[in-house]
Amino acid sequence: MAPHAAESTTFEAELPARTSVARENGHRSLPISEPCLSYWHRTTRAFEHLYENEHESVPAAIKYLIIGSGLSGSYLAWSLEENGVHAKDIAILEAREAVSGASGRNAGHVRPDAFRGFAAYARIHGREQAKKIVENEKLVFEKVKAFVEKHRVPCDFNATTTFDVCLTPEFAEYEKQSFDAYRAAGGDVSHVKFFDGEEAKERSGVQDAVAAYEWPAGSSHPAKLGQFLLSGLIAKGVRLYTHCPATAVTRHERSDAGDTNRWDVHTPRGVLATENVVHCTNAYSAYLLPELETFITPNRAQAHSFVPSYSLSGSRALKSTASLRYGLKHFFSFIQRQGDGTVIFGVSRENPEWSPETKNSIVTFDDSSYNEEVACTAARTFKTLFPEHKAKSSRHGEGTEHCWTGIIALTPDSVPMVGAVEGKEGQWINAGHNGHEYGLVLRGLRR
């Protein structure tokens, strides 16, 4: 055994058990060892690099080490290689199977915020910075679209429009104020269309709509996008180590004057010396960076796949995506996949109807299963907003197909951490995406 692999232990001993997050210390944990499968994971089980190097020892040293194989990590590696870094100088560590974290567990949206977040951002960051944040969302959507088209990524990308559907008069008023405030600050809203009353119902396809705003957006199969990136990287020589969590990062003791490494990254399959460590670990970042323990809060988000009945099948299938909002923090997300018509229905992490037990279960690292009360709420709301055709009864095979969860990372200021880790030269971070990874990952990597 190589000297750098002397600390090897079993993978199961390193990760928390499936039924418990026993090693959780405040907001610090590794990913649990047996997560549930998302809709996206279930439909990509034949990905050839799913368990890449799952038993191999890590190299003794590497110039660039990326922790996390989701969109943050894989796109960063792609960008490094495109900008002149040799692929053989890049390695990626993944605690579980490839793309097993939040990137492969989302609700399929590639959805820029057109204006709604401006007021909240402005309260924290000021009007000018808030305006820049929203403006960048549109630019990032265009960048994702261009990337997918340029590389012909087979990720079921659907360039379409999205609706913010206001389901209460109170939220319609909030949206109006946000729209007006963003426009008054000089924000571009020329691409946003507004519909009221009956026109909102007709345009959005939601019978309970009070008002609706529409703008360009898209949807995709996120696991396929992440897997495309990883496949291309591996073909070029980047090394991916799955089921190989980074358990500690310690200062490297240089052996001679030519040793340029700064950090030792400990794993169950050896210790890896590196010049640069990039934490693309989102909700799990505080495990290796304990100073973030009170800054990043893990939240379990839940999504569902529904097989539509007659009312959303055939020519009645909806082409646009939507955010269906009773309030700012009480909402549901909707996409209908254009290939098979499957509806992906996401749920906000707050709902006034939920029991105290469900509300208290949101802050966790446990993505091993799903919450039945949340699933029932989703199914009931879906039927309310998209009722079955009166002349058609539901059939076996229609309705709820699958439920899953994923752990997102919330930050107090609602924006991610991107850049150098303070006081730790050679460590970098791209994490804290607030459940909005598409909009924030590529924006962060543009800096």
C-alpha positions as CSV (number, residue, x, y, z in Angstrom):
1,M,0.0,0.0,0.0
2,A,1.3,3.5,-0.9
3,P,2.3,5.6,2.1
4,H,-0.3,8.2,1.3
5,A,-3.0,5.5,1.7
6,A,-2.0,4.5,5.1
7,E,-5.0,6.1,6.8
8,S,-7.5,4.1,4.7
9,T,-10.7,3.1,6.5
10,T,-14.0,1.8,5.2
11,F,-16.3,4.2,3.5
12,E,-19.3,3.2,5.7
13,A,-17.4,4.1,8.8
14,E,-16.8,7.7,7.5
15,L,-20.4,8.6,6.5
16,P,-23.4,8.9,8.8
17,A,-25.9,6.1,8.7
18,R,-29.0,6.1,6.4
19,T,-31.5,6.4,9.2
20,S,-29.7,8.8,11.4
21,V,-27.4,11.8,11.1
22,A,-25.7,10.9,14.3
23,R,-22.5,12.7,13.5
24,E,-24.3,15.9,12.8
25,N,-22.6,18.6,14.9
26,G,-24.7,21.7,14.7
27,H,-24.8,22.3,10.9
28,R,-21.8,20.1,10.2
29,S,-22.1,16.7,8.5
30,L,-20.8,14.6,5.7
31,P,-23.5,13.4,3.2
32,I,-25.3,10.3,4.6
33,S,-24.3,7.0,3.1
34,E,-27.6,5.8,1.6
35,P,-29.6,8.7,0.0
36,C,-32.8,8.1,-1.8
37,L,-32.8,8.3,-5.6
38,S,-34.3,11.3,-7.4
39,Y,-36.3,11.0,-10.6
40,W,-33.2,12.1,-12.4
41,H,-31.1,9.4,-10.7
42,R,-33.6,6.7,-11.4
43,T,-33.5,7.5,-15.1
44,T,-29.6,7.5,-15.5
45,R,-28.6,4.3,-13.7
46,A,-26.5,3.2,-16.7
47,F,-24.1,6.2,-16.5
48,E,-20.8,4.5,-17.0
49,H,-18.9,6.7,-14.5
50,L,-21.5,6.5,-11.8
51,Y,-19.0,4.6,-9.5
52,E,-15.8,5.9,-11.1
53,N,-12.7,4.7,-9.1
54,E,-14.8,3.7,-6.2
55,H,-12.1,1.4,-4.8
56,E,-9.0,3.1,-6.1
57,S,-6.5,4.9,-3.8
58,V,-6.2,8.6,-4.4
59,P,-2.9,9.9,-5.8
60,A,-0.2,11.1,-3.5
61,A,-0.5,14.7,-4.9
62,I,-2.5,16.7,-7.4
63,K,-2.3,20.4,-8.3
64,Y,-6.0,21.1,-8.3
65,L,-8.4,19.2,-6.1
66,I,-12.1,19.8,-6.3
67,I,-14.4,18.4,-3.6
68,G,-17.8,17.7,-5.0
69,S,-19.0,16.3,-8.4
70,G,-22.1,18.4,-8.8
71,L,-22.6,21.2,-11.2
72,S,-20.3,23.5,-9.2
73,G,-17.4,21.1,-9.2
74,S,-17.8,19.6,-12.7
75,Y,-18.2,23.0,-14.3
76,L,-15.3,24.4,-12.4
77,A,-13.1,21.5,-13.7
78,W,-14.4,22.1,-17.2
79,S,-13.5,25.8,-17.0
80,L,-10.0,25.1,-15.6
81,E,-9.3,22.7,-18.4
82,E,-10.6,25.1,-21.0
83,N,-8.4,27.8,-19.7
84,G,-5.2,25.9,-20.0
85,V,-4.9,23.7,-16.9
86,H,-3.8,20.2,-17.8
87,A,-6.6,17.7,-17.2
88,K,-4.1,15.3,-15.5
89,D,-3.5,18.0,-12.9
90,I,-7.2,18.0,-11.8
91,A,-9.0,15.5,-9.5
92,I,-12.5,15.5,-8.1
93,L,-13.6,13.8,-4.9
94,E,-17.2,12.7,-4.4
95,A,-18.6,11.3,-1.2
96,R,-21.2,9.2,-2.8
97,E,-22.0,8.3,-6.5
98,A,-21.4,10.8,-9.2
99,V,-23.8,13.8,-9.1
100,S,-25.5,12.5,-6.0
101,G,-26.0,15.8,-4.2
102,A,-28.4,18.7,-4.8
103,S,-27.4,19.1,-8.4
104,G,-29.0,15.7,-9.2
105,R,-32.0,16.3,-6.9
106,N,-33.5,19.6,-7.9
107,A,-36.8,20.2,-9.7
108,G,-35.4,20.6,-13.2
109,H,-35.6,24.3,-13.5
110,V,-33.2,26.6,-15.3
111,R,-35.0,29.7,-14.2
112,P,-33.6,33.2,-13.7
113,D,-35.2,35.5,-11.3
114,A,-36.6,38.4,-13.4
115,F,-37.4,40.8,-10.6
116,R,-39.0,39.2,-7.6
117,G,-35.9,38.9,-5.5
118,F,-34.9,42.5,-6.0
119,A,-36.6,43.9,-2.9
120,A,-35.1,41.3,-0.5
121,Y,-31.6,41.6,-2.0
122,A,-31.8,45.4,-1.8
123,R,-32.6,45.3,1.9
124,I,-29.4,43.3,2.5
125,H,-27.0,44.5,-0.2
126,G,-28.4,47.8,-1.3
127,R,-30.2,48.7,-4.5
128,E,-27.2,48.8,-6.9
129,Q,-25.9,45.4,-5.9
130,A,-29.4,43.9,-5.9
131,K,-29.9,45.1,-9.4
132,K,-26.7,43.5,-10.5
133,I,-27.7,40.2,-8.9
134,V,-31.0,40.1,-10.8
135,E,-29.3,41.2,-14.0
136,N,-26.8,38.4,-13.8
137,E,-29.6,35.8,-13.5
138,K,-30.7,36.6,-17.1
139,L,-27.1,36.5,-18.3
140,V,-26.5,33.1,-16.7
141,F,-29.6,31.6,-18.3
142,E,-28.4,32.7,-21.6
143,K,-24.9,31.3,-20.8
144,V,-26.4,27.9,-19.9
145,K,-28.5,27.8,-23.0
146,A,-25.5,28.7,-25.2
147,F,-23.3,26.0,-23.5
148,V,-25.9,23.3,-24.0
149,E,-26.4,24.3,-27.7
150,K,-22.7,24.7,-28.4
151,H,-21.8,21.3,-27.0
152,R,-25.1,19.6,-28.0
153,V,-25.5,18.4,-24.4
154,P,-28.1,15.5,-24.3
155,C,-29.8,16.9,-21.1
156,D,-33.4,17.3,-22.4
157,F,-32.9,21.1,-22.3
158,N,-36.1,22.9,-23.1
159,A,-35.8,26.6,-23.8
160,T,-39.2,28.0,-23.1
161,T,-40.9,30.6,-20.8
162,T,-41.8,30.5,-17.2
163,F,-44.6,32.0,-15.2
164,D,-44.7,33.5,-11.7
165,V,-48.3,32.7,-11.0
166,C,-49.9,34.7,-8.2
167,L,-52.5,32.6,-6.4
168,T,-53.6,35.3,-3.9
169,P,-54.4,39.0,-4.1
170,E,-51.8,39.6,-1.4
171,F,-49.0,38.0,-3.4
172,A,-50.1,39.7,-6.6
173,E,-49.6,43.0,-4.8
174,Y,-46.2,41.9,-3.5
175,E,-45.2,41.0,-7.0
176,K,-46.4,44.3,-8.4
177,Q,-44.3,46.2,-5.8
178,S,-41.2,44.1,-6.6
179,F,-41.7,44.7,-10.3
180,D,-42.2,48.4,-9.9
181,A,-39.2,48.7,-7.5
182,Y,-36.9,46.9,-9.8
183,R,-38.0,48.9,-12.8
184,A,-37.6,52.2,-10.8
185,A,-34.0,51.1,-10.0
186,G,-33.3,50.9,-13.7
187,G,-33.8,47.2,-14.0
188,D,-34.6,45.9,-17.5
189,V,-38.1,44.3,-17.5
190,S,-38.6,44.5,-21.3
191,H,-38.6,40.7,-21.5
192,V,-41.3,40.3,-18.8
193,K,-45.0,40.1,-19.8
194,F,-47.8,40.7,-17.3
195,F,-51.3,39.2,-17.4
196,D,-54.2,39.8,-15.1
197,G,-57.5,38.0,-14.2
198,E,-58.9,35.8,-16.9
199,E,-55.9,36.3,-19.2
200,A,-53.6,35.1,-16.4
201,K,-55.6,31.9,-16.1
202,E,-55.7,31.3,-19.8
203,R,-52.0,32.1,-20.5
204,S,-50.6,30.2,-17.5
205,G,-53.0,27.2,-17.6
206,V,-53.7,27.6,-13.9
207,Q,-57.4,28.1,-13.1
208,D,-56.8,29.8,-9.7
209,A,-54.4,32.5,-11.1
210,V,-55.0,36.0,-9.9
211,A,-52.1,37.5,-12.0
212,A,-49.1,36.1,-13.8
213,Y,-45.7,37.3,-15.1
214,E,-43.9,35.5,-17.9
215,W,-40.3,35.6,-19.1
216,P,-37.7,33.4,-20.9
217,A,-36.5,30.4,-18.9
218,G,-35.9,26.7,-19.4
219,S,-35.8,23.2,-17.9
220,S,-33.4,20.3,-18.1
221,H,-32.4,16.9,-16.9
222,P,-29.8,18.1,-14.3
223,A,-28.2,14.7,-13.8
224,K,-27.6,14.3,-17.5
225,L,-26.0,17.7,-17.6
226,G,-23.7,16.9,-14.8
227,Q,-22.9,13.5,-16.2
228,F,-22.1,15.1,-19.6
229,L,-19.5,17.4,-18.0
230,L,-17.9,14.5,-16.0
231,S,-17.8,12.2,-19.1
232,G,-16.0,14.9,-21.0
233,L,-13.6,15.6,-18.2
234,I,-12.7,12.0,-17.6
235,A,-12.1,11.5,-21.4
236,K,-9.6,14.3,-21.2
237,G,-7.8,12.9,-18.2
238,V,-9.4,14.4,-15.1
239,R,-9.7,11.8,-12.3
240,L,-12.9,11.3,-10.4
241,Y,-13.0,9.3,-7.2
242,T,-16.6,8.4,-6.1
243,H,-17.5,7.1,-2.7
244,C,-14.4,8.9,-1.4
245,P,-15.4,11.7,1.0
246,A,-12.9,14.3,2.1
247,T,-12.9,13.9,5.9
248,A,-10.3,16.6,6.8
249,V,-8.1,19.3,5.3
250,T,-4.8,19.9,7.2
251,R,-1.7,22.0,6.5
252,H,0.9,20.2,4.5
253,E,4.4,19.9,5.9
254,R,6.7,20.5,2.9
255,S,9.3,17.8,2.4
256,D,11.7,19.9,0.4
257,A,12.2,23.2,-1.4
258,G,10.5,21.9,-4.5
259,D,7.3,20.9,-2.7
260,T,4.7,23.4,-3.6
261,N,1.8,21.7,-2.0
262,R,-0.1,23.6,0.8
263,W,-2.8,21.2,2.0
264,D,-3.3,17.6,2.8
265,V,-6.8,16.3,2.1
266,H,-7.7,13.2,4.1
267,T,-9.9,10.5,2.6
268,P,-10.8,6.9,3.5
269,R,-8.5,5.9,0.6
270,G,-5.4,7.9,1.4
271,V,-4.1,11.4,2.0
272,L,-3.7,13.7,-1.0
273,A,-1.4,16.6,-1.0
274,T,-2.4,19.6,-3.2
275,E,-1.7,23.2,-4.0
276,N,-5.3,24.2,-4.4
277,V,-8.5,22.8,-2.7
278,V,-11.9,24.0,-4.0
279,H,-14.9,23.3,-1.8
280,C,-17.9,22.7,-4.0
281,T,-19.7,21.0,-1.2
282,N,-22.7,23.4,-0.7
283,A,-24.7,22.4,2.4
284,Y,-21.9,20.2,3.6
285,S,-19.1,22.9,3.5
286,A,-18.9,23.4,7.2
287,Y,-17.8,19.9,7.8
288,L,-14.3,20.8,6.4
289,L,-14.6,24.5,7.1
290,P,-16.1,24.7,10.7
291,E,-16.0,28.5,10.6
292,L,-19.1,28.2,8.4
293,E,-21.1,26.2,10.9
294,T,-23.4,29.1,11.8
295,F,-23.4,30.6,8.3
296,I,-24.7,27.7,6.1
297,T,-27.9,26.1,7.1
298,P,-28.9,22.8,5.5
299,N,-32.6,22.6,4.4
300,R,-34.3,19.5,3.0
301,A,-36.2,20.3,-0.2
302,Q,-38.7,17.8,-1.6
303,A,-39.9,17.2,-5.2
304,H,-42.3,14.8,-6.8
305,S,-42.9,13.3,-10.3
306,F,-46.5,12.9,-11.4
307,V,-47.8,11.1,-14.5
308,P,-50.5,13.5,-15.8
309,S,-54.1,12.6,-16.4
310,Y,-56.1,13.6,-19.4
311,S,-56.1,17.3,-18.5
312,L,-52.4,17.7,-18.9
313,S,-51.8,15.0,-21.6
314,G,-51.5,15.2,-25.4
315,S,-52.0,18.7,-26.8
316,R,-53.0,19.9,-23.3
317,A,-49.4,19.4,-21.9
318,L,-48.0,22.7,-20.7
319,K,-44.9,24.0,-22.6
320,S,-44.0,26.7,-20.0
321,T,-42.6,26.1,-16.5
322,A,-44.1,27.9,-13.4
323,S,-43.7,29.0,-9.9
324,L,-47.1,28.7,-8.3
325,R,-47.2,31.2,-5.4
326,Y,-49.6,31.6,-2.5
327,G,-46.9,33.7,-0.8
328,L,-43.2,34.6,-0.9
329,K,-42.2,31.4,1.0
330,H,-45.3,29.3,0.3
331,F,-45.2,28.1,-3.3
332,F,-44.9,25.1,-5.6
333,S,-42.8,24.7,-8.7
334,F,-43.9,23.1,-12.0
335,I,-42.3,21.7,-15.1
336,Q,-43.7,19.3,-17.6
337,R,-41.1,17.3,-19.4
338,Q,-41.6,17.5,-23.2
339,G,-40.5,13.9,-23.9
340,D,-42.8,11.8,-21.8
341,G,-45.0,14.5,-20.2
342,T,-44.0,13.7,-16.7
343,V,-44.7,16.6,-14.3
344,I,-42.0,17.5,-11.8
345,F,-43.7,19.3,-8.9
346,G,-41.5,20.9,-6.2
347,V,-42.5,22.2,-2.8
348,S,-41.4,25.2,-0.8
349,R,-39.9,24.6,2.6
350,E,-42.6,26.5,4.4
351,N,-46.3,25.8,4.5
352,P,-48.8,27.1,7.2
353,E,-50.7,23.8,7.0
354,W,-47.9,21.5,8.1
355,S,-47.6,19.9,11.5
356,P,-44.8,21.1,13.9
357,E,-43.1,17.7,13.3
358,T,-42.8,18.4,9.6
359,K,-41.7,22.0,10.1
360,N,-39.0,20.8,12.5
361,S,-37.7,18.2,10.1
362,I,-36.7,20.7,7.4
363,V,-33.3,21.6,8.8
364,T,-31.4,18.3,8.4
365,F,-28.8,16.5,6.3
366,D,-31.0,13.4,5.9
367,D,-31.9,12.9,2.2
368,S,-32.5,9.1,2.6
369,S,-36.3,9.4,2.2
370,Y,-39.2,11.9,1.9
371,N,-41.9,13.4,4.1
372,E,-45.3,11.8,3.6
373,E,-47.2,14.9,4.8
374,V,-45.3,17.1,2.3
375,A,-46.1,14.5,-0.4
376,C,-49.8,14.6,0.4
377,T,-49.8,18.4,0.3
378,A,-48.1,18.3,-3.1
379,A,-50.6,15.8,-4.5
380,R,-53.6,17.6,-3.1
381,T,-52.4,21.0,-4.4
382,F,-51.5,19.6,-7.8
383,K,-55.1,18.3,-8.2
384,T,-56.5,21.6,-7.0
385,L,-54.5,23.7,-9.5
386,F,-54.7,21.2,-12.3
387,P,-58.0,19.4,-11.8
388,E,-58.9,16.3,-13.7
389,H,-61.2,16.5,-16.6
390,K,-64.8,16.1,-15.4
391,A,-65.6,13.5,-18.2
392,K,-62.5,11.4,-17.6
393,S,-61.8,9.3,-14.5
394,S,-58.2,8.7,-13.4
395,R,-56.6,5.5,-14.5
396,H,-54.1,3.1,-12.9
397,G,-50.6,4.5,-13.7
398,E,-51.6,8.1,-13.4
399,G,-50.8,10.3,-10.4
400,T,-47.8,10.3,-8.1
401,E,-44.9,8.3,-9.5
402,H,-42.0,9.1,-7.2
403,C,-41.0,11.4,-4.3
404,W,-37.5,12.4,-3.3
405,T,-35.5,15.0,-1.3
406,G,-32.3,16.9,-1.6
407,I,-30.3,19.1,0.8
408,I,-29.8,22.7,-0.2
409,A,-27.7,25.4,1.5
410,L,-29.2,28.6,2.8
411,T,-27.1,31.6,3.7
412,P,-28.2,34.7,5.8
413,D,-27.7,37.1,2.9
414,S,-29.3,34.8,0.2
415,V,-26.2,34.7,-2.0
416,P,-23.4,32.1,-2.3
417,M,-19.8,32.2,-1.1
418,V,-17.5,32.3,-4.1
419,G,-13.7,32.9,-3.9
420,A,-10.8,32.4,-1.6
421,V,-11.3,31.0,1.9
422,E,-10.1,33.7,4.3
423,G,-6.9,32.9,6.2
424,K,-6.4,29.6,4.2
425,E,-4.3,30.4,1.2
426,G,-4.8,27.8,-1.5
427,Q,-8.4,27.0,-0.4
428,W,-11.4,28.2,-2.4
429,I,-15.1,27.8,-2.1
430,N,-18.2,27.9,-4.3
431,A,-21.1,27.0,-2.1
432,G,-24.3,28.3,-0.4
433,H,-26.5,28.4,-3.4
434,N,-29.8,28.9,-1.6
435,G,-31.6,26.3,-3.8
436,H,-30.8,28.2,-6.9
437,E,-27.7,26.5,-8.3
438,Y,-28.2,27.0,-12.0
439,G,-28.6,30.8,-11.5
440,L,-25.7,31.1,-9.1
441,V,-23.1,28.5,-10.0
442,L,-22.2,29.8,-13.4
443,R,-22.5,33.4,-12.2
444,G,-20.0,32.7,-9.5
445,L,-17.5,31.0,-11.8
446,R,-17.6,34.0,-14.1
447,R,-15.9,36.1,-11.5
